[in-house]
Amino acid sequence: MTPPPVRRSPLLDLHGAVEADPPDSGVAAHYGSIAAEQRRLVAGEGFVDLSHRDVISISGPDRLTWLHALTTQHVEHLPPGVPTELLLLSPQGRIEHGFAGIDDGETFLAHTEPGAAAALVAFLDSMRFMTRVEVADVSDEHAVIGRRDLAWELRPRATLASLPDELGEPVGIWAWEALRIAEGVCRVGVDTDERTIPNEAGLLGRSVHLEKGCYRGQETVARVHTLGRPPRRLVLLHLDGSVDHLPAHGSDVTLDDTRVGVVGSSARHHELGPIALALVKRNTDPAAALLADGVAASQELVVDPEAGLHVRPVLGGAREPVPGGTP
């Protein structure tokens, strides 16, 4: 399969820019000051160039009711200007597409992983039937940038080169990824695989609305939520800082020489040190020391092993009951 073309950001021409590796090629990993860039982002200074991400548009008078019926999110009456996250699932409840978007009253603009727009647009087109909607890949016209607290916005791609004049010096995507991982926020397609259901990845209440009507894959999500105990669970790994490499994406997580999971994304955090997200088997002892690609790692809960209707996942904390069963 031919990889999608890389859209090279003009911000890579700035002094000190070092291009990121796939899947984030086309934007800067950093600009020469990794820890300082993270601290600047936390402080709300500057922005992150996420222009390598694909952007799609969904227009037409039926767009929100149509998305509401197809996706995991409640968007039928989404107000203009309110960002949201959505998933498209297989009939078995496995994550096929993830995207975040915002409606302006006429068009829903959304961004997804680099190279993912073609398949997403093709699927959405196949589901239009007689609905009054139009779907298009508009990645060449729009670009994503990141801000403090993992907020994002869309800008005209033609304005990328001038953004430092408006927003200050950019920081690299390594800063964004380190903060995202520390928050336990799953990146669909990086921290998930073809078998992942939303319950495993901490996406209930974030990308999945638990009180909306029927959508493809809902039966699996509802059943696991009702009964609890998803097959796997997302975990934040605190890695041995004395090792000179980070675990590779897709590498094994082991316990006593037995494979119990797989590494998703990893980064070096300016305060926490080296960290990673991984999907591990639900019954893996949360107190057990693991090896991630041979690197010693302790666990911090993102998804509780018992997560379900009466238990909500709490990053780094104990289980808490959920009144009424809604996270």
Beta strands, then each sheet from edge to edge (+ up, - down):
strand 1: 18-19
strand 2: 28-30
strand 3: 47-49
strand 4: 54-59
strand 5: 84-89
strand 6: 95-103
strand 7: 107-112
strand 8: 134-137
strand 9: 142-146
strand 10: 152-156
strand 11: 170-171
strand 12: 232-239
strand 13: 252-255
strand 14: 258-269
strand 15: 273-281
strand 16: 290-292
strand 17: 295-301
sheet 1: 1+ 2-
sheet 2: 10+ 9- 3+ 11+
sheet 3: 5+ 6- 7+ 4- 8+
sheet 4: 12+ 15- 14+ 13- 16+ 17- 12+
end
